Amino acid sequence: MLTIHFLIAAGIFFWFRFLWNRRCLYKLMFQLPGPMGLPLLGIAIEYTINKRKMSLRAQYMDKYGSTIFSWLGPVPILVTRDPTILKDILTSSDCLNKSLHMVNGMGTCIGFGLVTLREPKWDIRRKQLNPTFKHGVLLSFMPVFNDESKTLVSLLDTFVGQGEKDVLPDIHRWSFRTAMKTTMGSDIQEDQTFKDDKLMESYQTIIGLITVNVIFPLVQNKFIAKLCGYEKKRLKNALVINKPVENIIDKKLKCTEENSTSSISNTLINRAIDLFRSGDLSYEEVKSECSNMVLAAFETTGLTVWHTMILLAMFPDYQDMAFEELKKAFPTNGDFEVTEEDLQNLEYLDRVLNETLRLIPPIPIAPRETIRDVPLSNGVVIPKDVVIGIDIFSTHRNPDFWGSEAEKFNPDNFLPENILERHPYAFIPFSRGKRNCIGWKYALMSVKLTLAKILRNYKIGTSFRYEDLVFVDNTAMKLAQSPKLHFQRRT
Ligand code: HEM
């Protein structure tokens, strides 16, 4: 009897201690209201029932405010679309870590590299890799960008007069080849898994699995993952995507140091191998770094080109304006060389691209985590170990900063005078602060150049309506239904 009383008393004691330790979170719930969801599951079920539609987050924010507090499973999460709060977070040295669930979900699939590393390792690695994104290195990629976009344009020619086609798989193949050539210095064309599309399918499966890991943190438990069949899926697909990267590294490592210098000496692979030879990176770290970079580069640039094509197909007047600018810059259709100077002069295309990145950002939400209490400018303190959702998608549509027509496609949002008036953190497709996208300049060069060639050569159309686009939360942007496109040659 005494033992039972003792156990009950101990239980009550630990329960109160648990609640006491989380008192800051309960205080936060009152300061920043949000949907609470179910015990242990939080809003995970509601989210799943709603098919992870991003509009659900907008509904929460319209109801509770631009910064909300909620629970994903047992994990406390603060989500914001408020540029002032975003500035507090993105400039804080205590919010540099990605959330542990995202890190583990991604790291177990493609290794722990720059995308997933946490402090203090991240800071060292970022400094080690920054030289691979210097202007000179990016300029040395221009021949690759020109060559690969030429291949894509030729492929699109086969779609002319063929009715509406799903072009996303071909665009992903273009962005993947480009990413492999620039970051790994290798052509993937002859790899069997690339040829038979297994590689690209495995990447999409892995991106889906990373998302599940973030939304349902319980799935990271090995036993639960095995029970759900996720573990088998992860191992199988991770093997497929890591193999080509591993083969290239092994081949490069076999070359002597003198023979290994390629025409582009500071590419990611060369830098990683130098760091390996000087003892600063292990073999595993070289592999992870390369896999992280390839995924970060190809998925986002591919999606951006595709989203721009979709939006311009839906808004032909804006497409014609982009075409007029391109026709002036490149009077003859077919293949032409695009230089850095050409890119700088294409101002209208810039506006179109920015408007696309605003309405359909390839990374819709970036999960961070506090390592200490973080005071915000509105007086609220985010406690240590809280996950923060940098809601890029909702920030870009926040009516308080983009006006009542925030949902409308309008490249004039990026006229210089309109940019000047806007909060600098209202547009953050590449995030901002110390841990922004390391590849943002690479991305803009590659995407703009490719769009210039596509839009100069083809008039793109679609029967899909802008109002029918449904955005689904994923590690990278997902559309519930892929609009199909048709092509007509331009002269
Ligand atoms: C339009 C294309 C791109 C978009 C919209 C984009 C967006 C982003 C965003 C939002 C982040 C921050 C995520 C976070 O804070 O959690 C990020 C990080 C990153 N991006 Fe990009 N990205 C693009 C292209 C690229 C390219 C081309 C590369 C490489 C060649 C790249 C490499 C990376 C890496 C390595 C990180 C992690 C940086 C770090 O944590 O230090 N990205 N990107």
Residues whose N, C-alpha, C, O or C-beta is under 5 A from the ligand:
A	BS01	HEM	L114 V115 R126 M293 A296 A297 T300 T301 T304 P362 I363 A366 P367 I428 P429 F430 S431 R435 N436 C437 I438 G439 Y442 A443
